[in-house]
Amino acid sequence: MLANNLCDYAEDIKNKRHTLPMFLGRQNSLILYQILAYGGYFALLVGALLDVLKPVILVSFLSLPLIIKITQQFINKQEKATTFNCALKTHVIANLSLIIGLSLSLL
Protein backbone atom coordinates (compact mmCIF):
# COMPACT_ATOMS: atom_id res chain seq x y z
CA MET A 1 0.00 0.00 0.00
CA LEU A 2 2.90 2.33 0.76
CA ALA A 3 4.37 1.63 -2.69
CA ASN A 4 1.02 2.35 -4.30
CA ASN A 5 0.70 5.62 -2.41
CA LEU A 6 4.24 6.61 -3.36
CA CYS A 7 3.44 6.00 -7.02
CA ASP A 8 0.36 8.22 -6.71
CA TYR A 9 2.08 10.91 -4.62
CA ALA A 10 1.76 13.83 -7.07
CA GLU A 11 -1.80 12.90 -7.99
CA ASP A 12 -2.79 12.55 -4.33
CA ILE A 13 -1.47 16.03 -3.54
CA LYS A 14 -3.38 17.43 -6.50
CA ASN A 15 -6.60 15.67 -5.46
CA LYS A 16 -6.04 16.42 -1.75
CA ARG A 17 -6.05 12.75 -0.73
CA HIS A 18 -4.52 12.19 2.66
CA THR A 19 -2.11 9.28 2.53
CA LEU A 20 0.86 8.31 4.68
CA PRO A 21 3.38 9.69 2.16
CA MET A 22 1.58 13.04 2.26
CA PHE A 23 2.07 13.20 6.02
CA LEU A 24 5.64 11.89 6.02
CA GLY A 25 6.81 13.46 2.77
CA ARG A 26 8.30 11.60 -0.18
CA GLN A 27 11.83 11.20 1.24
CA ASN A 28 10.72 9.93 4.64
CA SER A 29 8.26 7.58 2.96
CA LEU A 30 11.05 6.15 0.83
CA ILE A 31 13.12 5.61 3.96
CA LEU A 32 10.16 3.85 5.59
CA TYR A 33 9.76 1.70 2.47
CA GLN A 34 13.39 0.58 2.79
CA ILE A 35 13.05 -0.10 6.51
CA LEU A 36 10.04 -2.30 5.80
CA ALA A 37 11.82 -4.06 2.92
CA TYR A 38 14.92 -4.89 4.99
CA GLY A 39 13.42 -5.07 8.48
CA GLY A 40 12.41 -8.70 8.21
CA TYR A 41 16.00 -9.70 7.57
CA PHE A 42 17.10 -7.81 10.65
CA ALA A 43 14.43 -9.63 12.68
CA LEU A 44 15.70 -12.99 11.37
CA LEU A 45 19.25 -12.10 12.34
CA VAL A 46 18.22 -11.04 15.84
CA GLY A 47 16.11 -14.18 16.21
CA ALA A 48 19.03 -16.38 15.20
CA LEU A 49 21.49 -14.53 17.46
CA LEU A 50 19.13 -14.80 20.43
CA ASP A 51 18.65 -18.50 19.70
CA VAL A 52 14.93 -18.02 19.16
CA LEU A 53 15.31 -19.27 15.59
CA LYS A 54 17.63 -22.00 14.36
CA PRO A 55 20.72 -20.67 12.57
CA VAL A 56 19.64 -22.38 9.34
CA ILE A 57 17.04 -19.60 8.99
CA LEU A 58 19.92 -17.40 7.85
CA VAL A 59 19.72 -19.15 4.48
CA SER A 60 16.99 -16.59 3.85
CA PHE A 61 19.72 -13.97 3.54
CA LEU A 62 20.64 -15.44 0.16
CA SER A 63 17.72 -13.46 -1.27
CA LEU A 64 18.88 -10.16 0.26
CA PRO A 65 21.05 -9.01 -2.70
CA LEU A 66 18.08 -9.45 -5.02
CA ILE A 67 15.81 -7.61 -2.58
CA ILE A 68 18.31 -4.74 -2.40
CA LYS A 69 18.51 -4.53 -6.20
CA ILE A 70 14.74 -4.52 -6.69
CA THR A 71 14.15 -2.10 -3.83
CA GLN A 72 16.69 0.32 -5.32
CA GLN A 73 14.82 0.22 -8.62
CA PHE A 74 11.70 1.38 -6.81
CA ILE A 75 13.57 4.00 -4.76
CA ASN A 76 15.02 5.46 -7.96
CA LYS A 77 11.64 5.74 -9.67
CA GLN A 78 8.15 5.39 -8.24
CA GLU A 79 5.89 4.82 -11.19
CA LYS A 80 2.99 2.39 -11.38
CA ALA A 81 3.56 1.38 -14.98
CA THR A 82 7.23 0.47 -14.60
CA THR A 83 8.29 -0.01 -10.98
CA PHE A 84 5.20 -0.71 -8.87
CA ASN A 85 5.71 -4.42 -9.50
CA CYS A 86 9.01 -4.09 -7.60
CA ALA A 87 7.01 -3.95 -4.36
CA LEU A 88 5.22 -7.16 -5.28
CA LYS A 89 8.45 -8.88 -6.27
CA THR A 90 10.20 -8.00 -3.00
CA HIS A 91 7.22 -9.23 -1.01
CA VAL A 92 7.10 -12.57 -2.84
CA ILE A 93 10.87 -13.16 -2.83
CA ALA A 94 11.30 -12.29 0.84
CA ASN A 95 8.40 -14.48 1.90
CA LEU A 96 9.53 -17.41 -0.25
CA SER A 97 13.02 -17.23 1.24
CA LEU A 98 11.48 -17.14 4.71
CA ILE A 99 9.36 -20.18 3.92
CA ILE A 100 12.45 -22.03 2.68
CA GLY A 101 14.42 -21.06 5.77
CA LEU A 102 11.63 -22.07 8.13
CA SER A 103 11.12 -25.34 6.25
CA LEU A 104 14.82 -26.15 6.55
CA SER A 105 14.72 -25.40 10.27
CA LEU A 106 12.04 -28.08 10.69
CA LEU A 107 14.37 -30.75 9.33
Secondary structure, DSSP 8 states (H G I E B T S, - for coil): -HHHHHHTHHHHHHTT---HHHHH-HHHHHHHHHHHHHHHHHHHHHHHHTTSS-GGGGGGGGGHHHHHHHHHHHHH---TTTTHHHHHHHHHHHHHHHHHHHHHHH-
